[in-house]
Amino acid sequence: MSAVTASQISVTIIWDDSVVLVFSFQDSNNNTQYCGFPHLVPAWQSQSGKQTQISATVQSITQAGVQVSADPATWVDTVKYGARGNKISVVYDDTINVNYTTQTAQPYQLQQLYSIHG
């Protein structure tokens, strides 16, 4: 595992289908690096309810709900900020990668991301 920080770089958004965002940037050796992450917001929701009719005019209703979701919006916003010419920093692993192919059959080798900030 070798974490590398690419500081004060601009990025180019290569693919964004609202499920996966792929972007590229130049590392310190002027090599193009590709990174990406899913940004489909997974959400789980559970609801339950209870209704009791006591009389024609009085009833009791109880409801409870729980919703849990993960929101990578800050990473999406930071990458878009970097794609508009602003400088951001990307911490990635230059030895761990995964192959990803877009819906249009374009393959990319994506480096593992640790953080994005700008």
KOLKOL-417960 format. One record per residue (C-alpha): x, y, z. Coordinates in steps of 0.001 Angstrom, whole numbers, plus 500000, padded with zeros to 6 digits. Layout:
! residues N
XYZ;...
END
This chain:
! residues 118
500000500000500000;501436503310498957;499366506417499630;500222509318497356;498953512884497639;498427514881494480;498263518429495838;496851521519494200;495735519877490956;492919520417488510;490896517407487464;488911516406484401;485590514615484791;485654511671482401;482381509928483229;479396510829485381;476207508866484920;474839509784488376;475923506350489605;479713506391489145;481956509430488746;485334508904487016;487906511687486860;491514512071485825;494492514228486737;498211514484486114;500456513109488863;503865514541489774;505498512513486962;503031513877484391;501257510513484125;497479510496483838;495824508892486836;492186507813486849;490082507663489984;486402507132490537;483737506334493077;480058505445493148;477764508284494059;474445506564493917;473076507301497341;472169504015499017;469253504391501380;467381502002503587;464077502825505126;461841501033507594;458404502184508631;455740500841510896;452419502158512017;449531501424514311;446009502787514255;443356502158516862;439761503282516420;438444503947519924;435139505510518985;433565507303516045;435283510560517066;438473509452518837;441314507535517294;444964507001518136;447651506840515430;451268505934516096;453935505947513406;457674505437513488;460264505553510738;463994505161510358;466021506141507305;469731505615506863;471651506872503842;475208507470502740;475879510731500935;479116511182498977;477967514634497867;481024516384499290;483349514290497101;481153514953494048;481105518697494772;484866518780495362;485617516967492090;483293519324490202;485021522271491903;488385520914490709;487033520373487204;486116524071486973;489788525021487131;490150525266490886;492889523383492709;492087520366494871;494094517593496528;493560513880495994;495005511151498198;495072507829496390;496928504533496356;499275504070493400;499463500276493871;495798499321494367;493397499728491481;490228498262490051;489075497904486468;485851499709485635;484013499786482321;481391502444481609;478009501774480024;479557502862476725;482199500102477010;485073502458477839;487483500702480240;489407502512482989;491854501378485641;490821503353488736;493223503975491609;491896503473495119;490843506767496702;491452507725500319;490332511347500359;489493514336498204;489630517868499535;489911521336498141;
END
